[in-house]
Amino acid sequence: MATIYQVSDLAGVSLATVSRVMNNNAKVSDKTKQKVLDAMKELGYRPNATARSLASNRSDSVGLLVPELHGPFFGQMMGGTESELRDAGKHVIITTGHSDVDKEVDGIEFLLSRNCDALILHVEAVSDEYLIELHKGKVPIVIINRYIEEMADRCITLDNALGGYLITKSVLEKGHREIAYISGPKWKDDSNQRIKGHKKALEEFNVPFNEQLMYQGDFTQTGGCDGLTSLLDAGIPFTALVCGNDEMASGVLATARQKGMDVPKELSVTGFDNIIYASLLFPTLTTIDYPIRQMGHMAAKLVLKDVYDKKKLEIRHQFIPKLVERNSAIIV
């Protein structure tokens, strides 16, 4: 097996220069860098990651914690984060928290034990106090889809309340006044912010909020199926159903078809997220675009700027939701 000493000898440079090339140090000229790379290739030399980490005090790896690995939403987020970091020569270590306090803490501890240079976290169960304390540690963290005032410069968020307002306003502008709502879990802040926006739109159009037309779902397709069934069983008429995310809206559409309902003629349905298959549902789903892939890119850029000294990157901390109108909601 080739050694760094052999690379140094073949390239005709010092060990320190080889080390600088291995760690992408800008102080090495392009000509010298190429000589070292050619020597490494000729000898079949592969830098030892542990040794390189000790030399540079960096592992070139970033920890990423998400609630789940399945589903289009978190897939987009992971894809955006990984591609941005991979283009910069960094690797991602991914684990899950399953929206559970103990599992989120365990996942964070696991990533810290792997000597990650920074952590990107989409966490829902751990407290703000825990994250603030974590932020005081040696490993930088970035939070996605959660705002904590004490560490606002480490948060990448979406204005969920505005999104909730825009989607409900869109059905109100179509003439709907009997509007039902399937929310996500009320212990989740993004779910509550969307409900807040929903109520604001109703108030603006002088439409009373009816608690009996509200169903608490769980952001899954099954939650949408159960929600529509429960709302229909309640016997209170409604012409539009606003769903807290697209997965629940897809469950509503499937259940409506099973019950012989015509969407959107009998019932207008909307979602939230604009996940990849929202435009492929029947009918195509009116929704709110949640740019989670771009937010993943931005979280990675924040790490690259603060941890890896990529100074020219522009950082955006809050993203604005946009209404995407398709065929699942119509004028009445």
C-alpha positions as CSV (number, residue, x, y, z in Angstrom):
1,M,0.0,0.0,0.0
2,A,1.4,3.4,-1.0
3,T,2.2,5.9,1.7
4,I,2.2,9.7,1.9
5,Y,6.0,9.6,1.9
6,Q,6.1,7.9,-1.5
7,V,3.7,10.5,-2.8
8,S,5.9,13.3,-1.5
9,D,9.0,11.7,-3.1
10,L,7.4,11.0,-6.5
11,A,5.9,14.5,-6.7
12,G,9.1,16.1,-5.5
13,V,7.4,18.2,-2.8
14,S,7.4,18.2,1.0
15,L,5.1,16.2,3.2
16,A,3.4,19.5,4.3
17,T,2.6,20.3,0.7
18,V,1.0,16.9,0.2
19,S,-1.0,17.4,3.3
20,R,-2.2,20.8,2.1
21,V,-3.4,19.3,-1.2
22,M,-5.2,16.6,0.7
23,N,-7.0,19.2,2.7
24,N,-7.8,21.5,-0.3
25,N,-5.6,24.3,1.1
26,A,-5.7,27.3,-1.2
27,K,-2.0,28.2,-0.6
28,V,-0.9,25.5,-3.0
29,S,-0.4,26.5,-6.6
30,D,-2.5,24.7,-9.3
31,K,0.7,23.3,-10.9
32,T,2.0,21.9,-7.6
33,K,-1.4,20.5,-6.7
34,Q,-1.6,18.7,-10.0
35,K,1.8,17.2,-9.5
36,V,0.7,15.8,-6.2
37,L,-2.6,14.5,-7.6
38,D,-0.8,12.8,-10.5
39,A,1.6,11.1,-8.0
40,M,-1.3,9.9,-5.9
41,K,-3.1,8.5,-8.9
42,E,0.1,6.8,-10.2
43,L,0.7,5.2,-6.8
44,G,-2.9,4.4,-6.2
45,Y,-2.7,6.3,-2.9
46,R,-5.9,6.9,-1.0
47,P,-5.7,9.4,1.9
48,N,-6.6,8.0,5.3
49,A,-9.7,9.8,6.4
50,T,-8.9,9.5,10.1
51,A,-5.4,10.8,9.6
52,R,-6.6,13.7,7.4
53,S,-9.2,14.5,10.0
54,L,-6.5,14.7,12.7
55,A,-4.3,16.9,10.5
56,S,-7.0,19.4,9.5
57,N,-9.2,19.1,12.7
58,R,-12.1,18.4,10.3
59,S,-13.9,15.2,9.4
60,D,-15.4,16.8,6.2
61,S,-18.7,15.2,7.3
62,V,-22.0,16.8,8.3
63,G,-24.6,15.2,10.4
64,L,-28.2,15.4,9.2
65,L,-31.2,14.4,11.4
66,V,-34.7,14.1,10.0
67,P,-38.0,12.7,11.4
68,E,-38.3,10.0,8.8
69,L,-36.4,8.5,5.8
70,H,-39.5,7.7,3.8
71,G,-41.8,10.0,1.9
72,P,-41.2,12.7,-0.7
73,F,-41.0,15.6,1.7
74,F,-37.9,14.6,3.6
75,G,-36.4,12.9,0.5
76,Q,-36.4,16.4,-1.1
77,M,-34.8,17.9,1.9
78,M,-32.1,15.3,2.2
79,G,-31.4,15.5,-1.5
80,G,-31.0,19.3,-1.4
81,T,-28.7,19.1,1.6
82,E,-26.5,16.2,0.3
83,S,-26.0,17.6,-3.2
84,E,-24.9,21.0,-1.9
85,L,-22.4,19.5,0.5
86,R,-21.2,16.8,-1.9
87,D,-20.4,19.5,-4.5
88,A,-18.2,21.1,-1.9
89,G,-16.4,17.8,-1.2
90,K,-18.2,17.1,2.1
91,H,-20.2,14.0,3.1
92,V,-23.5,13.6,5.0
93,I,-24.2,11.1,7.8
94,I,-28.0,10.7,8.2
95,T,-30.1,9.4,11.0
96,T,-33.7,9.8,12.2
97,G,-35.5,11.1,15.2
98,H,-39.1,9.9,14.6
99,S,-40.5,13.0,16.3
100,D,-39.7,11.4,19.6
101,V,-37.7,13.2,22.4
102,D,-35.5,10.2,23.3
103,K,-34.9,9.2,19.7
104,E,-34.0,12.7,18.6
105,V,-31.5,13.1,21.5
106,D,-30.1,9.7,20.7
107,G,-29.7,10.6,17.0
108,I,-28.0,13.9,17.9
109,E,-25.6,12.1,20.3
110,F,-24.9,9.5,17.6
111,L,-23.9,12.2,15.1
112,L,-21.8,14.0,17.6
113,S,-20.0,10.7,18.4
114,R,-19.1,10.5,14.7
115,N,-17.1,13.8,14.9
116,C,-19.3,15.6,12.5
117,D,-18.1,19.1,11.7
118,A,-21.7,20.5,12.0
119,L,-25.3,19.2,12.5
120,I,-28.3,20.0,10.4
121,L,-31.5,19.2,12.4
122,H,-35.2,18.8,11.5
123,V,-36.4,18.1,15.1
124,E,-39.9,18.4,16.5
125,A,-39.9,16.9,20.0
126,V,-36.8,18.2,21.8
127,S,-37.3,21.5,23.6
128,D,-36.1,24.9,22.6
129,E,-34.0,24.9,25.8
130,Y,-32.2,21.7,24.7
131,L,-31.4,23.2,21.3
132,I,-30.1,26.4,22.8
133,E,-27.8,24.5,25.2
134,L,-26.7,22.3,22.2
135,H,-26.0,25.5,20.3
136,K,-23.5,26.6,23.0
137,G,-21.4,23.5,22.4
138,K,-18.4,23.2,20.1
139,V,-20.2,21.7,17.1
140,P,-22.3,24.3,15.1
141,I,-25.9,23.4,14.4
142,V,-28.5,24.5,11.9
143,I,-32.2,24.1,12.5
144,I,-34.7,23.6,9.6
145,N,-38.4,24.3,9.9
146,R,-38.2,25.7,13.4
147,Y,-37.6,29.2,14.7
148,I,-35.9,29.9,18.0
149,E,-35.4,33.6,18.7
150,E,-32.2,33.0,20.8
151,M,-30.5,31.3,17.8
152,A,-32.3,32.9,14.9
153,D,-29.2,33.1,12.8
154,R,-29.0,29.3,12.9
155,C,-32.6,28.7,11.7
156,I,-33.9,28.1,8.2
157,T,-37.7,28.5,8.2
158,L,-40.9,28.8,6.2
159,D,-43.6,31.3,7.0
160,N,-46.2,28.5,7.7
161,A,-48.8,31.0,9.0
162,L,-48.7,32.9,5.6
163,G,-49.0,29.6,3.8
164,G,-52.1,28.6,5.9
165,Y,-53.6,32.0,5.2
166,L,-52.9,31.9,1.4
167,I,-54.5,28.4,0.9
168,T,-57.7,29.2,2.8
169,K,-57.9,32.6,1.2
170,S,-57.8,30.9,-2.2
171,V,-61.0,28.8,-1.5
172,L,-62.7,31.8,0.1
173,E,-62.1,33.8,-3.1
174,K,-63.8,31.0,-5.0
175,G,-66.9,31.6,-3.0
176,H,-66.7,28.8,-0.4
177,R,-68.0,29.7,3.0
178,E,-68.6,26.2,4.5
179,I,-65.0,25.1,4.9
180,A,-63.7,22.1,6.8
181,Y,-60.0,21.7,7.9
182,I,-57.8,18.6,8.6
183,S,-54.8,19.7,10.6
184,G,-51.5,18.1,11.5
185,P,-50.8,17.2,15.1
186,K,-51.4,20.2,17.3
187,W,-48.2,19.7,19.2
188,K,-46.3,20.5,16.1
189,D,-45.5,24.2,15.6
190,D,-45.7,24.2,11.8
191,S,-49.2,22.6,12.1
192,N,-50.3,25.3,14.6
193,Q,-49.0,28.1,12.4
194,R,-51.0,26.8,9.4
195,I,-54.1,26.7,11.5
196,K,-53.4,30.3,12.6
197,G,-53.2,31.4,9.0
198,H,-56.4,29.5,8.2
199,K,-58.3,31.3,10.9
200,K,-56.9,34.7,9.9
201,A,-58.2,34.2,6.3
202,L,-61.7,33.1,7.7
203,E,-61.8,36.2,9.9
204,E,-60.8,38.5,7.0
205,F,-63.8,37.2,5.0
206,N,-66.1,37.3,8.1
207,V,-66.6,33.5,8.1
208,P,-66.8,32.1,11.7
209,F,-64.4,29.3,12.5
210,N,-66.5,26.1,13.2
211,E,-64.7,23.8,15.6
212,Q,-66.9,20.9,14.5
213,L,-65.5,21.2,11.0
214,M,-62.0,20.7,12.3
215,Y,-60.2,17.3,12.4
216,Q,-56.8,16.7,13.9
217,G,-54.8,14.4,11.6
218,D,-51.2,13.2,11.6
219,F,-49.8,14.4,8.3
220,T,-50.2,10.9,6.8
221,Q,-52.4,9.7,4.0
222,T,-54.3,7.6,6.5
223,G,-54.9,10.7,8.5
224,G,-56.6,12.3,5.5
225,C,-58.8,9.2,4.9
226,D,-59.9,9.1,8.5
227,G,-60.4,12.9,8.6
228,L,-62.8,13.0,5.6
229,T,-64.8,10.0,7.0
230,S,-65.1,11.7,10.4
231,L,-66.1,15.0,9.0
232,L,-68.8,13.5,6.8
233,D,-70.1,11.4,9.6
234,A,-70.6,14.6,11.7
235,G,-73.3,15.5,9.2
236,I,-72.3,19.2,9.0
237,P,-72.2,20.3,5.3
238,F,-69.0,21.7,3.8
239,T,-68.1,22.5,0.2
240,A,-64.3,22.8,0.7
241,L,-61.8,20.9,2.7
242,V,-58.4,22.4,3.4
243,C,-55.7,19.9,4.4
244,G,-52.6,20.7,6.5
245,N,-50.4,18.8,4.0
246,D,-50.5,17.1,0.6
247,E,-50.2,13.5,2.0
248,M,-53.5,14.0,4.0
249,A,-55.0,15.6,0.9
250,S,-54.1,12.6,-1.2
251,G,-55.9,10.4,1.4
252,V,-59.0,12.7,1.1
253,L,-59.0,12.3,-2.7
254,A,-58.7,8.5,-2.5
255,T,-61.5,8.3,0.1
256,A,-63.7,10.7,-1.7
257,R,-63.5,8.5,-4.8
258,Q,-64.3,5.4,-2.8
259,K,-67.4,7.1,-1.5
260,G,-68.5,8.1,-5.0
261,M,-67.9,11.9,-4.5
262,D,-67.0,14.1,-7.4
263,V,-63.9,16.2,-6.6
264,P,-64.0,19.2,-7.2
265,K,-67.7,19.4,-8.3
266,E,-69.0,18.2,-4.9
267,L,-66.0,19.0,-2.8
268,S,-63.0,21.3,-3.4
269,V,-59.8,20.0,-1.7
270,T,-56.4,21.7,-1.1
271,G,-53.1,20.6,0.4
272,F,-49.8,22.1,1.6
273,D,-46.2,21.3,0.6
274,N,-46.4,20.8,-3.2
275,I,-44.7,17.4,-2.9
276,I,-43.5,15.8,-6.1
277,Y,-46.7,13.9,-6.8
278,A,-49.2,16.7,-6.1
279,S,-49.3,17.5,-9.8
280,L,-50.0,13.8,-10.6
281,L,-53.0,13.2,-8.4
282,F,-56.5,13.2,-9.8
283,P,-57.6,15.9,-9.9
284,T,-54.3,17.7,-9.7
285,L,-53.9,19.3,-6.3
286,T,-54.1,22.9,-5.5
287,T,-51.5,23.5,-2.7
288,I,-48.9,25.6,-1.2
289,D,-45.3,25.3,-2.5
290,Y,-43.0,24.5,0.4
291,P,-39.5,24.8,-1.0
292,I,-38.0,22.2,1.3
293,R,-35.3,21.2,-1.2
294,Q,-34.1,24.8,-1.5
295,M,-34.2,25.0,2.3
296,G,-32.0,21.9,2.5
297,H,-29.5,23.6,0.1
298,M,-29.6,26.8,2.2
299,A,-28.9,24.9,5.5
300,A,-25.9,23.3,3.8
301,K,-24.7,26.7,2.5
302,L,-24.9,28.0,6.1
303,V,-22.7,25.2,7.2
304,L,-20.3,25.8,4.3
305,K,-20.0,29.5,5.1
306,D,-19.6,29.2,8.9
307,V,-17.7,26.0,9.3
308,Y,-15.7,25.6,6.0
309,D,-15.1,29.3,5.4
310,K,-17.0,29.7,2.1
311,K,-17.4,33.4,2.6
312,K,-19.1,34.4,-0.6
313,L,-22.3,32.4,0.0
314,E,-25.5,34.4,0.5
315,I,-27.7,33.1,3.3
316,R,-31.5,33.3,3.4
317,H,-33.1,32.4,6.7
318,Q,-36.8,32.6,5.9
319,F,-38.6,31.3,2.8
320,I,-42.0,32.5,1.6
321,P,-44.7,30.0,0.6
322,K,-46.5,30.4,-2.7
323,L,-50.0,29.3,-3.8
324,V,-50.0,26.7,-6.6
325,E,-53.5,26.5,-8.2
326,R,-54.5,23.3,-10.0
327,N,-57.8,21.5,-10.5
328,S,-58.9,20.2,-7.1
329,A,-60.6,23.5,-6.1
330,I,-63.2,25.4,-8.1
331,I,-65.5,28.4,-7.9
332,V,-68.9,27.7,-6.4
